[in-house]
């Protein structure tokens, strides 16, 4: 059918339907599923490590450009499922459903040697059931944050996942207590930033001569940018009055247009420079980072820079989060540290005046600043050692070899009903 062919082209497999992807043999073939940009990046590194160890391994999956460049046969382009805009939300749900049904059929027909799932919980925990019932082993890399909310999902993971590879230190005992086979492989950011830190940040320092130089990281989502940049600009106005030599620099996330950001930066009393593609260099060159809650707080911690964490969501989302989320801190760096080493300003507290006050304390109180830097170094140590991708690759190979040495058999079972796929985890 013309419409159906167009849909599979939309998913990025050249117009082939699920029936056409029948492999000669599932042996030595891996299905990898990543639904977001970060998963695509970390998945690509794991594939490169796999190919270094076993060049003959073939990897198929759902991902995007990073995985494709690593040699994955991308059946479904996940970037085309990341629909933006309220009017397109139903199109996103439809696309996810059809992608899910496609991958179910692929697993059932081809029985790959291993399925590697990367984060993307509601989709992947459901897909793990399909693999388990088809007799295919499941390796889950990068755990959903079920330790923070909806922790009951660990029971489904225990039933469906053969091995968890986790990247945060406290996740291993969490899964062990639920009877899940788990290994802490270290955080993949240690590999990425280990390479990036070789880039000389003195170019940023020479171009943006600030005393102090302050980085503003408002996040990568449009909602975050719109809510946080005005308050960051207000904080910059106050700080420029208190610190006349201060300079402000905002590294634009790849998902946000620099031109779009600049529309929020029009202030007659302070100049904020926008750069693209140099986030780590900017952080390394800065004396202080004002950062939206998220992975960027870990990146800043690994680079050893003092920070103020800011966070804003809708009042309803925050209220629901207060009920469901079971953690003491919102910032990943504080969660990893197990204590509040970095100030967090949430909701109504994330205002320009409060942000500026916390920033001034870090800049002016040397003892407080050094205590924070030492705390960040301790948090970095807890993230493990570099080599997460290599460890995951080795575990994947061991799982494949163990499966191949088993006597023939295994269970097939029934496939899960399509109407249970989301939100089923």
Order of alpha helices (4+ residues) and beta strands (2+ residues): alpha-beta-alpha-beta-alpha-beta-alpha-beta-alpha-beta-alpha-beta-alpha-beta-alpha-alpha-beta-alpha-beta-alpha-beta-alpha-beta-alpha-beta-alpha-alpha-beta-alpha-alpha-alpha
